[in-house]
Amino acid sequence: MIEFDLASVRADGWFERVGKEIGSFVPLCDAVGEKFVAFSIVAGVRITAITIDRRNPANTVVDFAVGESGTEQRLPLGEFRRRLVAALLGDDPTPPKLTKDLKPEELAAVIGSRYVLLAPLYGYALQRLAGEPGKDREARVAFSRNGTSDTLSLVELRDRLRSEVRRELNRAREGPFALDLNRVDQAAEAAARGNHAQVVELLGSWPGPLSLLLRTPAGAALGHDQRTLIAKGLMLLGAAYGEEGKLGWSEELYRLGLQYDNSGPMGASLFLHLARAMATADRFGEAIGPLRRALALGAAREEVFPHLGRAFLRRGKLVAAVACLENARAAGVSSPQVSTDLEEGYRRLGDAGQKLRAANGGSTADEPRATEPPPAPAAGSGE
C-alpha cells in the first residue's frame, strides 16, 4: 500500500486567486455565471468578449478561444455553457501508474488535473491518496467537506464531481432567465389593443416561478432592468385579469410585482393599480396608503388625485377629499365624477364647506378653477 499526502497537489482557493488578477472578474461572473467562468479556466477556454442582452440574458453572446492560440469563436451563452460542461465531462486522459516515486504533477494527473481544480469549487479539500501498484482504479482519496471527513475511490470522487458539473448546467437552464423578458413588450402591445387574453397567454405562466425566484440567490442577483421588466410584466398580467373580473388575482400580481420594483416609476404604477383594484372592491380605506405611495414615487397628479379624493370621501375624511379633488381639477381633470365628488364633499361639510369653497376661490362643481390648488393633505388628514 502506498500513501501520498496531497497538500502539494490540492488547489484550495485557486479560483479566488485568479479573480484577484482579473480586473473585470465580478461583471464577468455576473454575466456568465461564477461556476462557468471557473469551468472555462479548467477547460482551457479564454473568454475574450461578452455582448450582454439585459432584457433576456439567455441571448447574451460569448466570444472565446480554446487555448492560447486558438481561433476566436462566438456562441450564445446557453450553448457556451453546454459546450463547457461537455468538455469537462469528456474522456479523461490516461493517468500515470501508481508508483511510490510520483512527483506532485504526476500525482495530480493520477487524480485527474480537472478534478483537482473542480474539487475546491464544491468544498472538497483533498488530503490523502492511498492505493496499491497495479490496482490504480481501487485507489482511494481521503478528503474533508463542510467539516466532515470521508473517503471515496478515485472513480467515485470523479463521478461525484462530474455530477456537480451536470447539476450546474441544469440549474442554469432552470434559472430565472428561462423567462423570456421580451414577452413584456409583446404583452404591452396586446394590452394596448385590448387583447387581454393574449396578455394572459404570454405571461400567465410567470407568477409561480417568480414567487419562488424571490427566495433564491439568483433572484437577489437580478439587475435593475430585469426587475423593472418583471414588475411591468406582472402589472400587465394583473390588469388583464382585472379586465376579466378576477380582482383577487390582480391584487396578488400587483403585490408580487412590488416585491421586484417598489421604489421607481414602475413601483408608482403598481401602487396605483393596486389602489384601483381595492377601490373597485369598495375597500377605499385600504386604497389610501397605496395611492399616497404612488404619488410619492412620481405618479401623475391627474391619475392619483381623483382616486385619492374619492377614497377620502368614502371614508368620511371630507376636508382631505376636497383638497385632493381640487388638486385633480387644477391638474386638468374635468371628468364628471370628479365634479360630482367635489360637490358632494362641499355639501356634506355644510357651512364649513361653503367657507372652504370660498377660500379655494369660490369654484363650483361646474366651473374649473385657474388658481393654485390647495396642497395635498398630510398623512392622517381628516375633517
N, C-alpha and C positions, 0 to 999 in steps of 0.2 A: 504494500500500500504506500502510495506517495501522497504527500500532503503539501499544499502550497498556501502561503499567506498571500492574499490578494490586495494588500494595502498598496503595492506598487502598480496595480492594474486598474483598480476601480477609479471611476471618473466622477465622483460626487461633486456637484456644483459646476460642472463644465459649462452647462448652458447659461447659467448666471454670469460666469466669467466672460463668455463670448458676448453676452448682452452689453456688458460694460464697455466693450471695444467698438460697438456699432452705434453711431450717433442717432440713427433713425430706428432703433430697436423697438421701442414701445409702439409707435404707429405701425411698424411692420407687423408686429404681433397682433395688434388690434385688427388689421385688415385681413391677414392670412389665418390667424389663429396661432396662439403660442406654441402648441404642440406641433403644428405643421411646420412652423419655422424650424423647430428642433429637428423634425423629420428630414427637412431639406438638407440640413447640415450633415446629419448622419448618412444620408444617401448621396452626399457629394454634389448637391444641386445648389447653384448660385442664383438667388433671386436678384434680378437686375433692375426691374421696374414694376410698378403696380398702377393700374388705372382703375380707380375705385368708382363704382356706381353706388352712391349713398342712398338712393331710393330703393334699390334692390341689390344688396351686396352680393347676391349669388351671380350677378352679371359682371362682377369685378374680374378684370383680366390681369394675369400674371405673366411677366416676361422673365425668362430664366435660361440658364445654360447648365449643362451637365459637365462637371469637371472644370479645370482652369481654362482650357482652350476649346471647349465645346461650342457648337453653333447655337446662337440665341434662338429660343423658341417662345411661342406665346400660346397660352391656354386659358380658358375660363377658370375661375377659382375652383369650382367644384371638380372639374376634370383634373386640374393640377393636384388637388388633394388626393384624388383617386389614384393618380399615377404615382405619387409619392408613396402611398400605402402599398401599392402593388410592388414597387421597388423594394421596400423593406420586407415584404413577405415573400420575395423571390427566393430561389435556391441559395443556400448558404455555401460559401467557399469551403473547399475541403480543408479541415484544420490539420495542424501538425499532430504527430502522435505524442501521447503522454510519455515523457521521459523525465528523469529526476533533474536534468540539467537545463530545463526550459528557461529562456530569457523572458523578461516581462512582456515584450511584444509578442513572443511566441505563446506565452500563457494567455494573453488577451485573445489571440487567434484561436486557441483551443476552446475558449468560451464562446467566441464569436465577437468580433470587434463591434458590430452593430448592437449586440446585446449588452456589451459593456457600457455603451453610451445610452441605450434605452433604459437600462435598469434604474439609474438615478432619477429619470424623468417621472417614474412611478413609485419612488420611495424605496427601492431595493438597494440596500447597502451591502455589496458583496464582501465576504470576509475570508472564506477558505475554499479551496478546491481539493478534493481527495479522490483518488482513483488508483486503479492498477494498470500497469502497462499491458497493452493488448486488449483492454476492456474499456476503451475510451467512452463508449456510449453509456456505460454504467457509472461514470464519474459523477460525483455529487458536489453541489455547491451549497455552502452554508452562507446565510445572509440574515440581515435583520430588516424589519419593516414595521414602522409605527410602534417601535419599542418591543417588538416580538421577534424572537429568533426562530428560524426554520431552516430546513434543508430540502432541496429538490435535486433530482437528477438534472444533468445538463439538458436533456431532451425536454423535461418538464418545465424547466426555467425558460427555455426558448419559447415553448408553446404558450406559456403564461404571458410573456411579453408580447408575443405576436397577437394574442387575444386582446391585449390592451390597445394595440395599434388598430386593430379592426374596430373595436368599440369607439375609438376616437373618430373614425370616419363615420360610423353610424350616428354618433352624437351630432356631428356637423350636419349630416343630412336631415336630422330631425329637429334642428335648431330653429330659432325664430325666423330665419331667412327662408324657410320653406314657404312663408307667407310672401306672396308677390305684391310688394307695395305699389307697383304700377297699377294695380287694380283700383287704387283710390281715385286716380284721375278718371278712370272709366266709370266708376260709381258716381263721381261728381257729375259727369256728363249725363248719365242716366237719370240722376235726380233732377237735373235742370230740365230734362224733357218730361218729367213727371212719371218716369218709368220706375216706380218703387220696387216692383217685382224683380227687375234686373239688378237693382242695388242689393237686394237680399240674395239673389243668385250669386253675385260676385263676392260678397263679403259675409254671407251667412255662416260660413264655417269658422270665422275668426274668433268669436268670443271665448270658446273653450280653451284653445291653445294660448290665447293672450292672457286669460286669467291665471293660467299655470306659469306662463313665462315670467310674470312679475316676481315669482319667488325663486328664480334661478339666477346664477351669476351672469348668464347670457342676457337676461332682462336688465340687470343692473348696468351692463356694459353698452346698452343701446345708446346711440348718438342722438343729439337733439333733433336732427332732421328725421330720423327714423321714428322717434317718439311722437313728433308732430304729425307725421303721416298716419301712424297707427291711431292716434287720437281723432284725426279727421275722419278716418275710415269708420271708426266706432260711432262718431256723431252722425255720419251719413246713414249708417245702418239703423241707428236708433230712430232717426227721423223717418226712415222708410217704414219701420214697424209702427211708429206713431200714426202714420197715414193709414195703416191697416187697423187702427184701433187698439193696438197692443201696447198700451201706455206703460204697463209694468215692465215689459221688456225694454221699452225705450229708456226708462229711468235707469235700469241696471246698466245699459250700454253707455249712457252718458256718465254714470259714476265710474265705470271701468275706464272710459276714455280719460277722465280726470286723473286717474292714477298714472297715466302716461304723460299728461301735459296739463298742469293746473295753474301755470303761472305766466302764460303768454297769451297771444291773440286767440289761439285755439282753445285755451282754457276759458277765455271770456265767452266764446261761442258755446262751449259745452255747458257752462253755468247758466247761460241764457236759455238754452234748450231744456235743461233740467227744470228750471223755474217754470217755463211754459207748460211742461208736462204736468207739474204739480198743480198749476193753476187750472189746467183743463180738468183735473180731478178734484177741483174745489178745495185744494189744500193751499189756500192763499197765505196762511201764516208761515208754512214751510218754504214757500217760494221767495219770501222776502230776503232771506240770507243769500241764496244763490244769485238773486238779482243785484244785490249790493256788491257781491264779489265780481260779477260780470262788469259792473260799472267801474269798479276799482281797477280791473285789468284792461280797461280801454274799450269796452263795448260801446257802440254808438249810443248817444243820449236818446236819440229818437226811437231806438229799439228798446231801450230799457225803461225809460220813464213812464210810458203808457202802462206797462205791465206792473211796474212798482207802484204807481199811483192807484191802480185798480186793486192790487193786493192790500195796500194800506186801507183803502176804502172798505173793502170787505171785512177787514179786521177791526173796523171802527176807529182807526187812527186817522181822524179827519184832517187835522192840520197838515200832517205829513203827506196825506193823499193829495190835498190841494196843491202843496208845494211841488210835488212830483208832476202832477198833471199840468201845472203852469209851466214847468220846465219843458214838458213834452211839447206844448203849444209853441213855446219860444224857440224850440229846436225845429219847428216847421211842421209838426204833426197836426194834421187837420181832420183826422178821422172822426166820424160821428160818435164813435164810442168814447173817445177822449172828452169830447164836448159834453156828452151825457153824464159821464162820471164826474167831471168837474162841476157841473151844475148841481149834481146830487150832493157833492161834498159841501159846497157853499150852502145849499138848502138845509142840510142836516146840522150845520153849525149854527143856524138861526141868526140872531142878531150879530153874533161874533163873526159869522160868515160874511154878512154884508160889510162889516168893517174891514175884514180881511180882503174882500173883493175890492174895496176902495183903495186899500193900501197897495194892492197889486196893480193898480192902475185903472180900476173901475171896469175891467173887462167883463163881458158876459159870455155865456156859452156860445154865442153866435158871432162874436167879434174877436178875431185873433188879435193879440197884443203885440206891439212893436217894442215895448220897453224891456229892460233887462229882467230875466226871470229871477224868482227867489232862489236862494241856494238849495241844493239837495238836502233833505232832512238828515240830521245826525242819527247815529245808531240809537235805537230805542225811542225815537221820536213818537209822540202820540198827540192826543188832544191837548 
